[in-house]
Amino acid sequence: MQLQVARIGKPHGIRGEVTVQVLTDAPEDRFVPGTEFVVEPASAGPLTVHSARWNKDILLLAFEEIDTRNEAETLRGAKLFIETEGLDEDEDEGWYEHELVGLEARVGSQVVGKISALNTMPVQDLLVVETPDGKEILIPFVEQIVPEVNVEEGYVLVTPPAGLFEINTEDGGEQGTGDSGEPEPGAKA
């Protein structure tokens, strides 16, 4: 099975380095020189790490197959994957995005949407749930709000605090504001 560990961003400098969005908890283990990645789209790879360095909080990678800024530009948006066979499994229970995407989001027995993405953030991760009417709801991926993930049966159980779904919708859960210009009933003119 393949696991996505990064998404390539923009080129950096003129020698073919690129910025990457790191999607792994162990970048120091995943981006060592000589590591070969499977790339999506396949036409962009495979890619072998030549060097990896940090510039402030941004990881910069150089690949053996890429020598110029123009070549690096063609990689923008490409996804880097590693083969998971033979990797040591962590003791903790963690979830990868590919395991969660497509699962039903349920509140009790009611299906409220499907998981469309996992946003990994510095403080906490967010599940992106797409509702049947096409809206996206962001749900903090913490045990108090998402107490159960059942990949085998295809769902996550969500116990949202009151108002979570209303607050996180595009309209922000706002009620009508009486924009007609007419005074509210009982208001002094």
Solvent accessible surface area in square Angstrom, and as a share of the most:
residue,aa,sasa,rsa
1,M,124,0.55
2,Q,73,0.33
3,L,9,0.04
4,Q,32,0.14
5,V,0,0.00
6,A,0,0.00
7,R,80,0.29
8,I,3,0.02
9,G,24,0.23
10,K,120,0.51
11,P,5,0.03
12,H,60,0.27
13,G,39,0.38
14,I,130,0.66
15,R,192,0.70
16,G,1,0.01
17,E,25,0.11
18,V,0,0.00
19,T,18,0.10
20,V,12,0.07
21,Q,91,0.40
22,V,40,0.23
23,L,45,0.22
24,T,27,0.15
25,D,151,0.78
26,A,23,0.18
27,P,26,0.17
28,E,123,0.55
29,D,90,0.47
30,R,50,0.18
31,F,7,0.03
32,V,68,0.39
33,P,92,0.58
34,G,51,0.49
35,T,30,0.17
36,E,109,0.49
37,F,1,0.00
38,V,58,0.33
39,V,7,0.04
40,E,89,0.40
41,P,78,0.49
42,A,85,0.66
43,S,109,0.70
44,A,26,0.20
45,G,26,0.25
46,P,77,0.49
47,L,2,0.01
48,T,19,0.11
49,V,0,0.00
50,H,114,0.51
51,S,39,0.25
52,A,38,0.29
53,R,115,0.42
54,W,131,0.46
55,N,56,0.29
56,K,188,0.80
57,D,131,0.68
58,I,86,0.43
59,L,5,0.02
60,L,1,0.00
61,L,0,0.00
62,A,13,0.10
63,F,4,0.02
64,E,102,0.46
65,E,81,0.36
66,I,20,0.10
67,D,102,0.53
68,T,61,0.36
69,R,107,0.39
70,N,122,0.63
71,E,70,0.31
72,A,0,0.00
73,E,77,0.34
74,T,108,0.63
75,L,4,0.02
76,R,131,0.48
77,G,42,0.41
78,A,3,0.02
79,K,63,0.27
80,L,0,0.00
81,F,30,0.12
82,I,14,0.07
83,E,83,0.37
84,T,22,0.13
85,E,120,0.54
86,G,84,0.81
87,L,58,0.29
88,D,137,0.71
89,E,143,0.64
90,D,110,0.57
91,E,176,0.79
92,D,105,0.54
93,E,156,0.70
94,G,52,0.50
95,W,83,0.29
96,Y,98,0.37
97,E,58,0.26
98,H,81,0.36
99,E,51,0.23
100,L,0,0.00
101,V,69,0.40
102,G,42,0.41
103,L,14,0.07
104,E,47,0.21
105,A,0,0.00
106,R,64,0.23
107,V,50,0.29
108,G,50,0.49
109,S,111,0.72
110,Q,121,0.54
111,V,68,0.39
112,V,25,0.14
113,G,4,0.03
114,K,107,0.45
115,I,2,0.01
116,S,44,0.29
117,A,25,0.20
118,L,18,0.09
119,N,56,0.29
120,T,70,0.41
121,M,97,0.43
122,P,138,0.87
123,V,144,0.83
124,Q,67,0.30
125,D,43,0.23
126,L,32,0.16
127,L,0,0.00
128,V,8,0.05
129,V,0,0.00
130,E,77,0.35
131,T,21,0.12
132,P,121,0.76
133,D,106,0.55
134,G,48,0.46
135,K,69,0.29
136,E,99,0.44
137,I,2,0.01
138,L,68,0.34
139,I,0,0.00
140,P,25,0.16
141,F,41,0.17
142,V,46,0.26
143,E,135,0.61
144,Q,146,0.65
145,I,25,0.13
146,V,7,0.04
147,P,63,0.40
148,E,65,0.29
149,V,27,0.16
150,N,28,0.14
151,V,54,0.31
152,E,159,0.71
153,E,122,0.55
154,G,22,0.22
155,Y,25,0.09
156,V,0,0.00
157,L,42,0.21
158,V,0,0.00
159,T,69,0.40
160,P,34,0.21
161,P,73,0.46
162,A,110,0.85
163,G,28,0.27
164,L,22,0.11
165,F,38,0.16
166,E,100,0.45
167,I,121,0.62
168,N,45,0.23
169,T,27,0.16
170,E,155,0.69
171,D,86,0.45
172,G,36,0.34
173,G,28,0.27
174,E,135,0.60
175,Q,150,0.67
176,G,81,0.78
177,T,98,0.57
178,G,44,0.43
179,D,132,0.69
180,S,89,0.57
181,G,70,0.68
182,E,123,0.55
183,P,84,0.53
184,E,103,0.46
185,P,132,0.83
186,G,89,0.85
187,A,55,0.42
188,K,197,0.83
189,A,138,1.07
